[in-house]
């Protein structure tokens, strides 16, 4: 601030401009992508049974329709993360939107089971690019309120699930599953229509040495928001660190300036202009291997628990449950199914509110760990069969908790990685989560079908508890901190509160 030649970084520019009209436009665009992914995932609950009766499929063939989507997402989350880190965020989510829309629309025209399987796998491949949009949006948000706005961004997923449940409720009985598939790809078509209005991430451009383009985008943001950029010239984080090394450290030293015991600074830029293998090896480098492995466990546990709780909502509340018959008589099983999915989706709203209330106030780690442990308490009574009303209430509470953790992990993961491997890191972590989504129906829910409810719930408890413990060992609290272009150290916790106030 008292420097002879004023300069500013992308983070400082975003803080100076604040969250304004431009960020709202970015939120609407990225949120539409999140709605698209949620709708494509939710429709799996409705299309499988309809196709099974039409084509006389076995239960394994029906479940494979869901599994191939997760398999495609596993490949896509890894691939699109690398593409966007190497070629830019815009190119990354453009390709994913094209693949999702074309494959989704053609799925509605699938003449047989084999074609439907192939096309749904391509839909999953496109949906795997969801983390790219999340990282793109994150890189436009000022640090002080980043957590809150990422929770609001996550609310678009809930909107998508409820909208899809409503759409299925009205479309399926009268028009059938093909119309549901066709209408569900409308959000991805909107991403293509408005793509030309999007801008590349200035942080990514700075990392590539394209500061002139980055400055032009920052000026556009300032003009749209009706604000001004800080005085001086735009500099990268590396240039800032070099300048800081030449000066006496002060309280205004960059928040994510990596240092080890105040001695040797780690200023390595990870993964710049490297291939896929090098990008993965960067995630497993000595500086990043601990958070990477912990994140993989948490991503797996989150996906396993989330999709498991969604499926258990219908499995344990089924009036035709042959293991524990209930007094509920179903006159129209399809209507009841739609109703259960529709009502259960509303559990995500209080989950989002809990995440919004905690993520910036108590930090990412404490928020996630407490919600994981609370989720275990909700599921614990279900080890034994419970009355219908209590079962529904316990599953509702568990879904609130797991929605909160799912929301926060997608905030924390992009913050922990440097810009050069941010979308790769989140993409690979998301891919590991997709494995959890693939395994869940085959293992946990399969146990319920086999009348082994106690074993199923015990498996959920173990995985959720392990995820909560791993969160406690995360090396860095990122609440209130600037995003980093370099590898952060593991010892900034003591300054967490002070750094948050100095942003």
N, C-alpha and C positions, 0 to 999 in steps of 0.2 A: 504493500500500500504506500510505503514511503520510498519506493524504488525510484531511481532516476529515470528509467525507461519503463513506463507502465506496460503491463501485459496481463492477460487473463487466459484461463483455460476454459474448456467446454463446460465443465461443472460450474465454474464461477459465472459464466455467461447465463446458464440456465437458472441459477439461483437469482441473478440480477433481473432476469426477465419474468420470473415467476411462472406459475401454472395458469395459462390463459387460454384464449380462444383456439390457438393452434393446437395445444395439447388436447383440448376437447375433441377436435377433429381427428387427431391421431387415435384418441381413445375410441371414438365411434368406429373407425376403420378396423383397428386391431380387434376391438370387441366383436365386430361382425365375424371375424375369423374364428373367435372363440365360440360364438353361437353356432357356427357351421359345424365345428368339431363336436360340440355337445349334441346337436341334433343327429348327426350321423352315428354317434355312439348309442344314443337312446333308442333309435329306431330298430336296433338289433333285438330289443325286447319284443317287438311286434312282428317283424318280418319273418323271423325264424319259425314260429308256430304256424303262420299263414302258409309259408312255403312247404312246410312239412306235410300238411294235410293236402296241399295241391299236388305235390310230386311224390307223395308216399315215402318220405324220407325216414330213416332211422333216427333215433335220438342222437347218435354220434354224428351223423351227417348234419343234423340241425345245429349242434353245438359247434361244428367246424365252420359254419358261416360266421360265427363270432370270433373264433380263434384266428381265422385268416386275416381279419381286420387288424387284430392286435399284432399279428406277425408283420403285416405291412407297415404298421405304425412303428414297430421296432426298427425295421430297416430305414424307414423314412426319417425318424427322429435323429438317427445317427448321420444319415447322408445329408439332409438339408442343413444341419448344423455346420458341417464342414463346408458346404457350398456357400452359406451366408458369411462365414468367417473369411473365406478366401475371395469371394466375388461380390460381397455386399448383401445387406439385409433385404433390399428391395428385390433383387433377383431371386433370392432364396424363397420369399413368400409368394412371388409371382408364379414360380414353377409349381409350388404346392397347390396354389389355388386352381391352376389349369388342370392338374392331374385330378384333384378332388372333384371338380365340376364335371369334367368329361366322363370319368369313371362312374361318378354318382348318377349322372343322367342315363348313361348306357345301362346301368344296373336295372333301371326300371323297364328296359326293353329285353332283358336277358331271356332267351328262349328255353333254357334248361339250367339244371343245377350246376353243371361244370362251368358254364359261362358266368353264372352269378358268383361263384366262388372266385374266379379269376378277377372279375371286375371289382368285387368287394375287397380283394387283396390290394388292388391299385388304389381304391378309396383310402384304405388304411395307410398306404404309402404316402398319399397326399396329406392326410391328417397328421402324419408324423411331423409336419412343418409347423405345428402349433407353437412350439417353443421359440421359433424364429420371430413370430409376431410379438410374443411376450417380451423377448429381449429388445426388439426394435422399439416397442413402446417404452420400455424401462429406460432406454438411453436418451429419451426426451424429457424425463421427469426430473425436476429439481430434487436434490438429496433430502432436504428437511421433511417433505411430505410424500416421499416415494412409497413408503409402506402403505399408507392409506389409499393412495390412488391405484396401487397394484391390487389391493383388495377390491376396490370398485371395478377394476378391469376383470377380476375373477368372477364378479357377479354376472357377467355376460354368459358364463357357462351355465349358471343356474337358470337364467332367462331362456337359454337354448333348451335345457332339459324340460322345463315346464311347457315351453311352446311346442316341443315335439310331442310330449304326452297329450297336450290339447289337440294338436293336429291329428294324431293317430286316433283319438277318441271320436273325432268327427269324420275323418276320411276313410278309415279302415272298414267300418260297417257298410258304407254305401259305395265307395269307389275302389277299395281294395289296396293291396300292398304296392302295386306298381305306381299308383298315383302318390302314395306316401313317399316312395323313393324319389320320384321326380320333383315333388314340391320341397323335399328336404335339402335339395342341392341349390335352392335359390340363394341362400346367404353367400355361398362360394362364388356364385355368378356376380354378385354385387362387388366382391373383391376385385374381380376382373374389370368391371365397368368403371370403377373409381381409381384404378391403379395409377393412371397417369397423374393424378393429383398428389400422390405420395412423394415424400422426400427421403433421400438416403440419410442414415444416421451420421451426424457430424463427428461423433466420436470415432466411428469406423473410418471415416475419411481422414481424420487427423492421424490415426494409426498408420494409414497407408501413405502418409506424407502429402496428402492432397488438401493442404490447409486453405488454399484459395477457395476451393469448392465448399469446404466446411464453413468458412467465414460467410460465404454467400447464403448458405442455408440458415445460419444463425441470424443474419440480417433479415431474412424473410420471416423467421419466427418472431423477431422483435417487431417487425412492421405489422404482422397479423395480430400480435398481442397488444400493440399500441405502447410498447416500451422501447428502451434503448439498450444497446450493448454497453458493457463497461468500457472505460477509456483504455486505450493502448492497443497492442497487437495480440493476435491469437497465438498461443504457444501450446505445444503438446506437453503431456505429463513428463516425458523424458527430458525435455528442455527445462521444465520447471525443477526437476530433481537435480540436474546438472548445475543450475543456478543456485539451488539451496546448498549444494555441497561446497560452493565457493563462499557462502555466507555463514554467519553465526546462526544456529537454529533458534527459532523463537516459538511462541505459542501458536503462530499462524502457519507453522510448517504443514505441508500437505497431509491431509488426514490419513491417507493410505500409503505414505512414504514408508517403505519397508525397512526395518532396522532390526538388528539382532543384538540385544543388550546394549543398545546405543553405540554399537561399534561398526560392524561390517554391514553395509546396506546391500539388500538384494534388489538389483535394478534390472533384472533380466526380463526382456520382453519375450513372452512365450508364444511359440507357434506362428510367428509372422511369416507369411509366404512359405509355409510348409505343407507337405502333402498329408493325406488322411492318417497314415501310420505315424508320422511325426506329431500330428495333433493329438492323437491318443497317447503317445509317449509323453507329451507335455503334461497331460492330465495326471499322469502317473510319475511325474518328476518329484524329487524329494520335497519341493516346496508345496506341491499340490496333492500328493498321494493320500495324505490323511483326510482332508475334506472330501476328496473324490470318492474314496472307498466308503466313508460314512454316508455321503449323499446317495450312493448307489443302494445301500441298505434301506435308507429312509424312503427313497423313491419306490423301491420294490414293496416295502411294507405299506406305504400309502395306497398304491394302486391295488394291491391284494386286498386290503381292508375295505377300501371304498367300493370297488365293484362287488366284493363279497357281501357287504352290508346291503347294497342295492338288491342283489339276488336273494339274500336271506329274507328280505322284506316280504317277498311273495312266497318263498318256500316255507317259512315258519308261520305265515298267516293264511296258508292255503286251507280252505274249508274241506278240501278233499285229501288232506294229509292222512295217508294210510298208517303212519306210525303213531300219530297222536290225533285221533279224530276230534273235531271240534263240534260245537253245537250250531255252527254257522251253515246254513243251507244255501247253496249257490244255484240260482235259477239261470243265470247267464254268466258263465265263467269269464267270457271275454270282457264284458262290461266291468266286472269286478276287478279284473286284471288291470284294465286301463285306470280305474279309479284308484287302486292301490299305488300304482306308479305315479299318478298325478299328485296324490296327497303326499307321498313320501318325498317327492322332489322339493316340497316346501321346507323340508328340514334344512336345506342348504341356505336359506335366507338367514335364520339365526346363526348358522355356522359362519357366514360371511360377516355378520354383525360382531360376533365374538372376535373374529380375526382382526377386524378393523379397530376394535376397542383395545386390543392387546398389542398388536404388532409393533407400533411405534412407542407405546408407553412402557411396556415391560421388556421389549426386545424380541427378536426372532426366536432365539433358542428357548427361552423360558415359555414363550407362547406355545411353541410346538410340543415341547416335552410335557407340559401340563395337560394339553389336550389329548395327547396319546395316552397318558396314564388315566385320565378321566374316562376315555373311551373304554379302557379295560374294565373300569368299574361298572359301566353300563352293560357290557356284554357278559360279565361274570355270572349274573343270575340265570342267563340263558343256557348254562351248562346243563341244567335240568329243564324239563318242559314247564312252561308258564302259561297262565291264562292268556287268551287272545289279546285283551286290552293291554295287559302289562307287557306282553311281548312287543306289541306295536310301539308302546311308549319307550321301552328300552332301546329298540332299534332306531327310533327317531332320535333319541339322545346320542346314540353312538354315531349316527350319520352327521349330526351337528358337529361333533368333535372332529371326525375324520375330514369333514369338509373344511374346517378351520385349518387343520394341519396341511391338507392338500393345497390350500390357498397360500399359506405362508412359505411352504417349501419352494413354490414357484416364484416367490419374492426373494428368498434367501439365495437360491442356487445361482441366478445371474449376478448377484452382488458379490459372491465369494470368488468368482472367476475374473481374470483380467480380460480386457476387451478382445485381445487377439484370439482367445479360445473360448469366449463367453458362450456363444450359441452352440459350439461343439460340446462344451462341458454340460450345458443344460440338455442338449439333444441326446447325448449318450446316457445321461442320468434318466431322462424320460424313456429312453429305449429299455433300460433296466426295469423301469416301472411297467412298461408294456409286458415284459415277461411275467411280472406279478399278475397283470390282468389276464394273461393267457392261462396261467397255472391255476388261478383261483376257481374258475368254474369246474375244472377237471378234478381238482383235489378236494377243496373245502366243501363246495356245494354238492359234489358227488357223494361225500360222506353223509350229508343230510338225506339225499335220495336213498342211501343205503340204510337209513334209520340209525345213523351214528351221530346224532346231534351233539352229544357231549364231546366226542373227538373233534368234530368240526369247530365248535366254539373254542375248545382248548387250543387248537391250531391258530385260530385268529388271535387269541390272547397272547400266545407266545410271540407271534410275529409283530403285533402292535407294541408289546412291551419291549422287545428288542429294538424296535424303531425309536421309541422314546428314550431308551438308554443311549443309543447312538447320537441322538440330538444333544444330549448332555456333554458329549465329547467333541462337539464341533469346535474348531480352534479359534473361531473369530466371530464376534458379534458385529453385525453390519448395520445395525440401526443408526440412522442419521449420518452415515458416512458417504463420502463421494465414491462413485464407481472408480475402479482402478484400471489402468492400462498395464500395470506390472503386478508381480506376485506379492500379495500382502504377507506380512509376518504373522506369527501366531501369538504375539504378545501385546495386542493393543487394548485388552479389556480394561486395564486400569485407567485408561484415558477415554473410555467409551462415552461417559456422560459429558465430559468436558468437550470432546470433539463434536458431540452432537450439538452442543450449544454454540460452537464456534463456526458452524457451517453458515 
